[in-house]
């Protein structure tokens, strides 16, 4: 069946199209009786507003784009929930795209979202992304852009972050406070800023405690920082390379759980032989044995904050106002569990 139009409702009630439109929007200059009649007939005829026409008139698509590296990840799934919880309140649809940590795919997705005329874009960068021309293109088109988690400092847009350096320092300091003297680090890929900052926080904690920094104790997750298998592989290599490591700060919980699985398999007792601290506070970290000490990363709150900032900037663009880019830093905390209790 063809969609019902305002004109058809108007003809059946013998009133103008303008009156029907105002009645559906609850304008006070239309009588209560007329508003009731219009709504009742619209419901009977299953009338649906023409959103395309509305968007054309208001110059808003009421959609935003969200690009994330991976969807099947506790932290990013919480971010998605946070964004959607706020977007729904404002009547926005969220187009979710996964870059698979690929710079080329991320570029194509930015082009796709711009061609779809989204009102704004929220993004966490792929591990491969080292060139930011595609992001600057978003800004040049006066589309609000908000980054979160994995960001580029030189791109002039709003960013929702945690203090990764501070959080990593806290995690490493916790291991040192528990008596660890040789602390290794399983870090993420080389490019993402959050991976760099976590490494720098780890290194500073060692130096502040007069412990030597040994680059051979730093293992890179070549396949990204979400890999369970990467954790197992690095654990095997660590045991081959060093027999005196008594603590590890690991970039994400999934990598940490992979490492713990391998240590358990090889008879390495956690935390008696090696203490471990992860990052993110996945649900799994509280149910494995032993439970995993980790840094709690507020994904849901980060998602909510990212949308709220994007929405402010969308409204500013609509009203032809400018808002200076804002950096919002959310708090983290150490969750102490069994993997570091000596």
C-alpha positions as CSV (number, residue, x, y, z in Angstrom):
1,X,0.0,0.0,0.0
2,X,1.1,3.6,-0.7
3,X,2.0,5.6,2.3
4,X,-0.7,7.9,3.6
5,X,0.0,11.6,3.1
6,X,-1.0,14.7,5.0
7,X,-3.1,15.8,2.0
8,X,-5.3,12.6,2.3
9,X,-5.9,13.2,6.0
10,X,-6.7,16.9,5.3
11,X,-9.2,15.9,2.5
12,X,-11.0,13.4,4.7
13,X,-11.4,15.9,7.5
14,X,-12.1,18.8,5.1
15,X,-9.3,21.0,6.6
16,X,-6.0,22.3,5.3
17,X,-2.7,20.4,5.0
18,X,-1.2,23.1,7.2
19,X,-3.8,22.5,10.0
20,X,-3.1,18.7,9.8
21,X,0.7,19.3,10.1
22,X,0.2,21.7,13.0
23,X,-2.2,19.4,14.8
24,X,0.3,16.5,14.6
25,X,2.9,18.8,16.1
26,X,0.5,19.8,18.9
27,X,0.5,23.5,18.0
28,X,-1.7,25.5,20.4
29,X,-3.3,27.6,17.7
30,X,-5.2,24.4,16.5
31,X,-8.2,23.5,18.7
32,X,-8.0,20.6,21.0
33,X,-11.0,18.9,19.2
34,X,-9.3,19.2,15.8
35,X,-6.0,17.9,17.2
36,X,-7.8,14.9,18.6
37,X,-9.6,14.2,15.2
38,X,-6.4,14.5,13.2
39,X,-4.4,12.2,15.6
40,X,-7.2,9.6,15.6
41,X,-7.5,9.5,11.8
42,X,-3.7,9.4,11.4
43,X,-3.5,6.4,13.8
44,X,-6.4,4.7,11.9
45,X,-4.7,5.2,8.5
46,X,-1.3,4.2,10.0
47,X,0.2,7.5,8.9
48,X,4.1,7.8,9.1
49,X,5.9,11.1,8.8
50,X,8.0,11.5,5.6
51,X,11.4,11.7,7.4
52,X,13.3,12.3,4.2
53,X,11.2,15.4,3.5
54,X,11.6,16.6,7.1
55,X,15.3,16.1,7.0
56,X,15.5,18.0,3.7
57,X,13.6,20.9,5.2
58,X,15.6,21.0,8.5
59,X,18.9,20.1,6.8
60,X,19.4,17.3,9.3
61,X,19.6,13.6,8.5
62,X,19.1,12.6,12.2
63,X,21.8,10.0,11.7
64,X,25.4,9.9,13.0
65,X,28.2,7.6,12.0
66,X,30.2,5.5,14.5
67,X,33.5,3.8,13.4
68,X,35.2,1.4,15.8
69,X,38.1,-1.0,15.3
70,X,36.2,-4.1,16.5
71,X,32.6,-4.8,17.6
72,X,33.2,-8.0,19.5
73,X,35.0,-6.4,22.4
74,X,33.7,-5.7,25.9
75,X,35.0,-2.1,25.9
76,X,33.7,-1.2,22.5
77,X,30.3,-2.9,23.0
78,X,29.9,-0.8,26.1
79,X,30.8,2.3,24.2
80,X,28.1,1.4,21.6
81,X,25.5,1.0,24.3
82,X,26.4,4.4,25.8
83,X,26.1,6.2,22.5
84,X,22.8,4.5,21.5
85,X,21.3,5.2,24.9
86,X,21.8,9.0,24.3
87,X,21.1,9.0,20.6
88,X,17.7,7.4,21.0
89,X,16.7,10.2,23.5
90,X,17.5,12.8,20.8
91,X,15.9,10.8,18.0
92,X,19.1,9.9,16.2
93,X,19.9,6.7,14.3
94,X,23.5,5.4,14.7
95,X,25.2,3.8,11.7
96,X,27.9,1.4,13.2
97,X,30.9,0.5,11.0
98,X,33.9,-1.7,11.9
99,X,37.3,-0.8,10.5
100,X,38.9,-4.1,11.4
101,X,42.0,-2.1,12.4
102,X,42.5,-1.2,8.7
103,X,43.4,2.3,7.7
104,X,42.2,1.8,4.1
105,X,38.8,0.5,5.3
106,X,38.5,3.4,7.7
107,X,39.1,5.9,4.9
108,X,36.3,4.2,2.8
109,X,33.9,4.3,5.7
110,X,34.5,8.0,6.3
111,X,33.7,8.6,2.6
112,X,30.6,6.5,2.9
113,X,29.3,8.4,5.9
114,X,30.0,11.7,4.3
115,X,28.1,10.6,1.2
116,X,25.2,9.6,3.4
117,X,25.2,13.1,4.8
118,X,25.3,12.0,8.5
119,X,25.1,14.9,10.9
120,X,28.4,13.9,12.7
121,X,30.9,11.2,13.2
122,X,32.3,9.4,16.3
123,X,35.5,7.4,15.8
124,X,38.1,5.3,17.5
125,X,41.1,5.0,15.1
126,X,42.4,1.8,13.6
127,X,45.8,0.5,14.7
128,X,47.1,1.1,11.1
129,X,46.0,4.8,10.9
130,X,49.0,7.1,10.7
131,X,47.7,9.6,8.1
132,X,44.8,11.8,9.0
133,X,43.7,13.5,5.8
134,X,40.4,11.7,5.7
135,X,39.6,13.0,9.2
136,X,40.6,16.5,8.3
137,X,38.2,16.2,5.3
138,X,35.4,15.7,7.8
139,X,36.3,18.8,9.6
140,X,36.7,20.8,6.4
141,X,33.1,19.9,5.5
142,X,32.0,21.3,8.8
143,X,30.8,18.0,10.1
144,X,31.3,17.5,13.8
145,X,33.9,14.9,14.6
146,X,34.5,13.3,18.0
147,X,37.3,10.8,18.7
148,X,37.5,8.4,21.7
149,X,40.0,5.9,23.1
150,X,42.3,5.6,20.1
151,X,42.9,9.2,19.0
152,X,45.1,11.5,17.0
153,X,46.4,14.4,19.0
154,X,47.1,16.6,15.9
155,X,43.5,16.4,14.6
156,X,41.6,19.5,15.8
157,X,38.4,17.9,17.0
158,X,36.9,17.0,20.4
159,X,38.2,13.9,22.1
160,X,36.9,11.7,24.9
161,X,39.7,9.9,26.6
162,X,41.2,8.4,29.8
163,X,44.6,9.3,31.1
164,X,46.2,6.1,29.7
165,X,49.7,7.1,31.0
166,X,48.4,7.6,34.5
167,X,46.4,4.4,34.5
168,X,49.4,2.3,33.2
169,X,51.6,3.9,35.9
170,X,49.0,2.9,38.5
171,X,48.9,-0.7,37.2
172,X,52.7,-1.0,37.2
173,X,53.1,0.7,40.6
174,X,50.6,-1.8,42.0
175,X,52.8,-4.7,40.8
176,X,55.9,-3.0,42.3
177,X,54.0,-2.4,45.6
178,X,53.3,-6.2,45.7
179,X,57.0,-6.9,45.6
180,X,57.6,-7.4,41.9
181,X,61.2,-6.5,40.8
182,X,61.2,-7.6,37.2
183,X,58.0,-6.3,35.5
184,X,57.4,-7.1,31.8
185,X,54.9,-5.3,29.6
186,X,52.7,-6.8,26.8
187,X,51.9,-3.6,24.8
188,X,49.6,-2.9,22.0
189,X,50.6,-2.0,18.4
190,X,53.1,0.7,17.9
191,X,50.9,3.4,16.3
192,X,47.8,4.0,18.6
193,X,48.3,6.9,21.0
194,X,46.7,4.9,23.9
195,X,49.2,2.1,23.3
196,X,52.1,4.6,23.4
197,X,50.8,6.3,26.5
198,X,50.4,3.0,28.4
199,X,53.9,2.0,27.5
200,X,55.2,5.4,28.7
201,X,53.3,5.0,32.0
202,X,54.8,1.6,32.6
203,X,58.3,2.9,31.9
204,X,57.9,5.9,34.2
205,X,56.7,3.7,37.1
206,X,59.8,1.6,36.8
207,X,62.2,4.5,36.7
208,X,60.4,6.3,39.6
209,X,61.0,3.2,41.7
210,X,64.7,2.8,40.7
211,X,64.0,-0.3,38.7
212,X,65.9,-0.5,35.4
213,X,64.0,-0.3,32.1
214,X,64.8,-3.4,30.0
215,X,63.4,-3.1,26.4
216,X,63.7,-6.9,26.1
217,X,60.8,-7.2,28.7
218,X,58.4,-5.3,26.3
219,X,56.4,-7.6,24.0
220,X,54.4,-6.1,21.1
221,X,51.0,-7.5,20.1
222,X,51.5,-7.5,16.3
223,X,47.9,-8.6,15.6
224,X,46.4,-5.9,17.7
225,X,45.7,-5.5,21.4
226,X,42.5,-7.7,21.5
227,X,44.1,-11.1,20.7
228,X,43.7,-14.0,23.1
229,X,46.2,-16.0,20.9
230,X,48.7,-13.0,21.1
231,X,48.7,-13.3,24.8
232,X,49.5,-17.0,24.7
233,X,52.2,-16.5,22.1
234,X,53.9,-13.7,24.2
235,X,53.7,-15.8,27.4
236,X,55.5,-18.7,25.6
237,X,58.2,-16.3,24.3
238,X,58.6,-14.6,27.8
239,X,59.2,-18.0,29.4
240,X,61.9,-18.8,26.8
241,X,63.6,-15.4,27.1
242,X,63.4,-14.7,30.9
243,X,63.1,-16.9,34.0
244,X,63.2,-14.0,36.5
245,X,60.1,-12.0,35.5
246,X,57.7,-11.8,38.5
247,X,55.1,-9.3,37.2
248,X,53.4,-8.3,33.9
249,X,51.3,-5.3,33.0
250,X,49.3,-6.3,29.9
251,X,47.6,-3.8,27.6
252,X,44.1,-5.4,27.5
253,X,42.3,-8.1,29.5
254,X,41.8,-10.5,26.5
255,X,45.6,-10.6,25.9
256,X,46.1,-11.0,29.7
257,X,43.6,-14.0,29.8
258,X,45.5,-15.6,26.9
259,X,48.8,-15.2,28.8
260,X,47.2,-16.6,32.0
261,X,45.9,-19.6,30.1
262,X,49.4,-20.5,28.8
263,X,51.0,-19.9,32.2
264,X,48.4,-22.3,33.9
265,X,49.1,-24.9,31.1
266,X,52.9,-24.7,31.9
267,X,52.5,-24.9,35.6
268,X,53.3,-21.3,36.3
269,X,51.4,-20.2,39.4
270,X,49.6,-16.9,39.4
271,X,50.2,-14.8,41.5
272,X,52.9,-16.9,43.4
273,X,55.3,-17.0,40.4
274,X,54.0,-14.2,38.3
275,X,51.6,-11.4,39.2
276,X,49.5,-9.9,36.3
277,X,47.5,-6.7,35.8
278,X,45.3,-6.3,32.7
279,X,43.4,-3.3,31.3
280,X,39.6,-2.6,30.5
281,X,37.8,-4.7,33.2
282,X,36.1,-7.2,30.9
283,X,33.4,-9.3,32.4
284,X,35.6,-12.4,31.8
285,X,38.3,-10.9,34.1
286,X,36.1,-11.4,37.1
287,X,35.1,-15.0,36.3
288,X,38.4,-16.7,35.3
289,X,40.6,-18.5,37.8
290,X,42.4,-16.7,39.3
291,X,40.4,-13.6,38.8
292,X,42.3,-10.8,37.0
293,X,43.4,-7.5,38.6
294,X,42.7,-4.8,36.0
295,X,42.2,-1.1,35.2
296,X,38.5,-0.3,34.9
297,X,37.9,1.6,31.7
298,X,34.5,3.4,31.7
299,X,33.2,2.4,28.2
300,X,29.5,3.1,28.7
301,X,30.2,6.5,30.2
302,X,32.7,7.2,27.4
303,X,30.0,6.4,24.8
304,X,27.4,8.7,26.5
305,X,29.9,11.5,26.8
306,X,31.0,11.2,23.2
307,X,27.4,11.5,21.9
308,X,26.6,14.4,24.2
309,X,29.6,16.3,22.9
310,X,28.8,15.5,19.3
311,X,25.2,16.6,19.8
312,X,26.3,19.9,21.1
313,X,28.5,20.4,18.1
314,X,25.7,19.4,15.7
315,X,23.4,21.9,17.2
316,X,26.1,24.6,17.0
317,X,26.6,23.9,13.3
318,X,22.9,24.1,12.7
319,X,22.7,27.5,14.5
320,X,25.8,28.7,12.7
321,X,27.8,28.9,15.9
322,X,31.3,27.6,16.6
323,X,32.4,25.5,19.5
324,X,36.1,25.1,20.3
325,X,37.2,21.4,20.3
326,X,37.1,19.9,23.8
327,X,39.2,17.2,25.4
328,X,37.2,15.4,28.1
329,X,39.2,13.0,30.4
330,X,37.3,10.3,32.3
331,X,38.5,8.7,35.5
332,X,39.8,5.1,35.8
333,X,40.5,2.9,38.8
334,X,42.4,-0.2,39.6
335,X,40.3,-3.2,40.5
336,X,42.4,-5.5,42.6
337,X,41.7,-9.3,42.3
338,X,43.5,-12.6,42.8
339,X,46.1,-12.3,40.0
340,X,48.2,-9.8,41.9
341,X,47.6,-10.8,45.6
342,X,50.9,-12.2,46.8
